């Protein structure tokens, strides 16, 4: 049975539409003329919290295979951008979620699109990482992500097609659950201090979510020409010495009349908090990514698209700070309108 690659049929199911990447992919698909469906646990009337305008909401839970399969009927693409919040119950939820998506994709003959992460890679493949580098994670979360991709690749032998787009740490105007939003600054208040978690001199990869979503959209439009299991790395915003994102934040803040102090990240407090909470424990597991240089090789992506979608760093940071409420209120509105 051949996969459904009818280019005239343009319906996509987005799982995780209330998250930063899922919501942005949904908006960009809709803007490109796709009919977009979102599976959400709670749907009230015509308005659903976190749902982009113009998106059809369908009530259901990603943990309910029947609900996912019903929502995927008639879809050519399923964007799997859903994660358990706050790192909680990853071991219990993540793999059943992807299994449900793959079952629905097989039934609908759809292409699965996954936002990948750098958690799959251990220190032995650094600093420059291509798509075919060995995946030998050093963390529990990384091991789960590797297993996710293994199951996706196995599903391509059952007429499922898949696109994995891997980027560095996400940031963007609607991305509240990120290292930038939760580690570097405090959302909802004007900037005063920027905390830097990285070891000086260690390079770090960042992915601006609107650029990541644009990349996914362009690959989705080319899905008929791609391998059944197609993986791509985005260079994104490459911070070669671990200081450039903080410097950009300070430049943008200064243009908005704010004086910002740069300081270190309170890792000792995270060690203490890890004794009592899941999120700090996961942060410590991932600390090696702030001590080691990890750069993503985007040669395959550039060969496929001709270039990588890329917003200039200061523009991306300014939109992010405005969206997170870290610039003066009237300026936030002006940046958002622009």
C-alpha positions in Angstrom: 0.0 0.0 0.0 1.6 3.3 -1.0 1.6 6.3 1.3 -0.9 9.1 0.6 1.1 11.8 -1.2 -1.8 13.5 -3.0 -0.5 17.1 -3.3 -4.0 18.5 -3.8 -5.2 17.1 -0.4 -4.1 19.5 2.3 -5.3 18.6 5.7 -3.0 18.3 8.7 -3.5 17.2 12.3 -1.4 19.0 14.9 -0.9 17.3 18.3 0.4 19.8 20.9 -1.2 22.9 19.4 -1.1 24.7 22.8 2.7 24.4 22.9 5.1 26.8 21.3 6.2 24.7 18.3 2.9 23.0 17.7 1.0 26.3 17.8 3.5 27.9 15.4 3.4 25.0 12.9 -0.4 25.1 13.0 -0.5 28.9 12.3 2.0 28.6 9.4 0.2 25.6 7.9 -3.1 27.5 8.1 -1.5 30.6 6.5 -0.2 28.4 3.7 -3.7 27.3 2.8 -3.8 24.0 4.7 -6.9 22.9 6.6 -5.6 22.3 10.2 -7.1 20.2 12.9 -6.0 20.2 16.5 -6.7 17.5 19.0 -7.2 18.9 22.5 -8.4 17.6 25.8 -10.7 20.5 26.4 -12.7 22.3 23.8 -15.2 24.9 24.8 -17.5 26.3 22.1 -15.5 27.9 19.3 -12.7 29.1 21.5 -10.0 26.9 23.0 -7.1 28.3 25.1 -3.8 28.1 23.3 -5.5 27.3 19.9 -4.4 29.5 17.0 -7.2 31.3 15.2 -8.6 29.5 12.2 -7.8 26.0 13.5 -10.5 23.4 13.9 -10.5 21.9 17.4 -11.4 18.3 18.0 -11.8 17.0 21.6 -9.7 14.1 22.6 -6.5 13.0 24.4 -3.3 11.9 22.6 -3.2 9.0 25.1 -6.5 7.7 23.6 -5.6 5.8 20.4 -9.1 5.8 19.1 -9.4 9.6 19.5 -6.1 10.2 17.6 -7.2 7.8 14.8 -10.6 9.6 14.5 -8.9 13.0 14.4 -6.4 11.8 11.8 -9.0 10.6 9.3 -8.6 12.4 6.0 -5.2 13.9 7.0 -2.1 13.8 4.9 0.2 15.0 7.7 0.3 14.5 11.5 2.6 16.9 13.4 3.6 15.2 16.6 4.6 18.2 18.8 3.1 17.0 22.1 5.1 16.5 25.3 4.1 15.9 28.9 4.4 19.3 30.7 7.2 20.0 33.1 9.1 16.8 32.4 6.5 14.9 34.4 5.8 11.2 33.7 7.9 11.1 30.5 8.6 7.4 30.9 4.9 6.7 31.2 3.5 8.9 28.5 5.9 9.8 25.7 6.2 6.4 24.0 2.5 5.5 24.1 1.8 8.9 22.6 4.1 8.3 19.6 2.7 4.8 19.2 -0.8 6.2 18.9 0.4 8.8 16.4 2.1 6.1 14.3 -1.0 3.9 14.4 -3.1 6.8 13.2 -0.6 7.7 10.5 -0.6 4.1 9.2 -4.4 4.1 9.0 -4.6 7.5 7.3 -1.5 6.9 5.2 -0.1 10.1 6.5 3.3 11.6 7.0 4.4 12.1 10.6 6.4 15.3 11.3 8.4 15.4 14.6 10.4 18.3 16.1 13.6 16.6 17.2 16.0 17.5 20.0 19.7 17.4 20.7 19.1 15.2 23.7 19.6 12.2 21.5 23.4 12.8 21.4 26.1 12.1 24.0 29.4 13.9 24.3 31.3 11.4 22.1 29.8 12.8 18.8 30.4 16.4 19.6 31.1 19.1 18.6 29.7 19.1 15.0 26.7 16.7 14.6 25.2 15.4 11.4 21.9 13.5 11.1 23.6 10.1 10.8 25.8 10.5 13.9 25.4 7.7 16.5 22.7 8.4 19.1 24.2 7.3 22.4 22.3 9.5 25.0 23.6 9.9 28.5 20.2 10.8 30.0 16.8 9.2 30.5 15.0 11.8 28.5 17.6 11.4 25.7 17.1 7.6 25.7 13.3 8.1 25.3 13.8 10.4 22.4 16.1 7.9 20.7 13.4 5.2 21.2 10.8 7.5 19.7 12.8 7.9 16.6 13.5 4.2 16.4 9.8 3.5 16.5 9.1 6.1 13.8 11.8 4.7 11.5 10.4 1.1 12.1 6.9 2.4 11.1 8.2 3.6 7.7 8.4 -0.1 6.9 4.6 -0.2 7.3 3.9 2.6 4.8 4.2 5.4 7.2 6.4 8.3 6.1 8.2 10.6 8.5 10.1 13.9 8.7 12.3 14.7 11.7 13.5 18.3 12.0 16.2 18.7 14.8 17.1 22.1 16.2 18.8 23.4 19.3 17.1 24.9 22.3 13.8 26.5 21.2 13.0 30.1 21.8 10.3 32.4 20.5 7.6 34.9 21.3 5.1 32.2 22.3 7.6 29.7 23.9 7.3 29.9 27.7 8.7 26.5 28.4 12.3 27.0 27.3 15.8 27.5 28.6 15.7 31.1 27.5 12.3 31.9 29.1 12.9 30.0 32.3 16.7 30.1 32.7 18.0 33.3 31.2 15.3 35.7 32.3 11.9 36.1 34.1 8.9 36.3 31.8 6.2 38.9 32.6 8.5 41.6 33.9 11.0 44.1 32.4 14.5 42.8 32.0 16.9 43.5 34.8 19.2 40.5 34.8 20.3 37.9 32.3 21.5 34.6 33.7 23.9 32.5 31.7 24.0 28.8 32.4 26.8 27.8 30.0 30.5 27.3 30.5 32.3 30.2 28.9 33.6 29.2 25.5 31.2 26.3 25.0 29.2 26.8 21.9 25.4 26.3 22.0 22.7 25.7 19.3 19.4 27.6 19.4 16.3 27.2 17.3 14.0 30.2 16.7 10.6 28.6 16.6 9.1 30.5 13.7 12.1 29.5 11.6 11.8 25.9 12.7 8.1 25.9 11.8 8.8 27.4 8.4 11.4 24.7 7.8 8.8 22.1 8.7 6.3 23.6 6.4 8.7 23.7 3.4 9.7 20.1 4.0 6.0 19.1 4.3 5.4 20.7 0.9 8.2 18.6 -0.5 7.3 15.4 1.3 6.7 13.4 -1.9 10.4 13.9 -2.9 11.9 12.9 0.5 13.0 9.5 1.8 10.4 7.6 3.8 12.4 8.4 7.0 13.8 11.9 6.4 15.9 13.6 9.1 17.2 17.2 8.9 19.3 19.3 11.2 18.9 23.1 11.5 22.0 25.3 12.2 19.6 27.8 13.7 21.3 30.5 15.7 24.8 29.2 16.5 26.3 30.8 19.6 29.9 29.9 19.1 31.2 30.8 22.5 28.0 30.7 24.6 27.8 34.4 25.1 26.0 35.7 22.0 22.4 35.1 23.0 22.9 37.0 26.2 24.7 39.8 24.3 21.8 40.1 21.9 19.3 40.2 24.8 21.3 43.1 26.3 21.5 44.9 22.9 17.7 44.7 22.4 17.0 45.7 26.0 19.3 48.8 25.7 17.4 49.9 22.6 14.2 49.8 24.7 15.8 51.9 27.5 16.5 49.0 29.8 19.8 48.5 31.7 20.6 44.8 32.0 23.1 43.0 34.2 24.7 39.8 33.1 25.2 37.1 35.8 25.8 33.4 36.3 23.1 30.8 36.6 22.3 29.5 40.1 23.4 25.9 39.6 24.0 25.2 43.3 20.3 26.0 44.0 19.3 23.7 41.2 21.2 20.9 42.9 19.3 21.5 46.1 15.9 21.7 44.3 16.6 18.5 42.5 16.3 16.7 45.8 12.6 17.5 45.8 11.4 18.1 42.3 11.5 16.5 38.8 12.2 19.6 36.7 15.5 20.5 38.5 16.6 16.9 38.2 16.0 16.9 34.5 17.9 20.2 34.2 20.9 18.7 35.9 20.8 15.7 33.5 21.0 18.0 30.6 23.8 20.2 32.1 26.4 18.6 29.9 24.8 20.4 26.9 25.9 23.7 28.6 29.4 22.4 29.3 30.1 21.0 25.9 30.0 22.5 22.4 27.2 21.0 20.2 26.7 22.4 16.7 24.2 21.0 14.2 25.3 20.4 10.6 22.6 21.7 8.3 24.2 20.6 4.9 21.4 18.1 4.2 18.7 20.7 4.8 20.4 23.3 2.6 20.9 20.8 -0.2 17.1 20.0 0.0 15.7 23.5 0.4 18.4 25.6 -1.1 18.8 27.6 2.2 17.7 27.4 5.8 14.9 29.8 6.9 16.6 32.3 9.2 15.5 35.3 11.1 18.3 37.7 12.1 19.3 37.2 15.7 18.4 40.6 17.2 15.0 40.5 15.4 14.3 37.0 16.8 15.4 38.0 20.3 13.3 41.2 20.2 10.1 39.4 19.2 10.8 36.8 21.9 11.3 39.4 24.6 8.1 41.2 23.5 6.1 38.0 23.5 7.4 37.0 26.9 6.4 40.5 28.4 10.0 41.5 29.1 9.9 44.9 27.3 7.9 47.9 28.4 4.2 47.3 27.7 3.7 49.9 24.8 6.9 48.7 23.1 5.8 45.0 23.5 2.7 45.9 21.6 4.6 47.8 18.9 7.1 44.9 18.3 4.2 42.3 18.2 2.3 44.4 15.7 5.4 44.7 13.5 
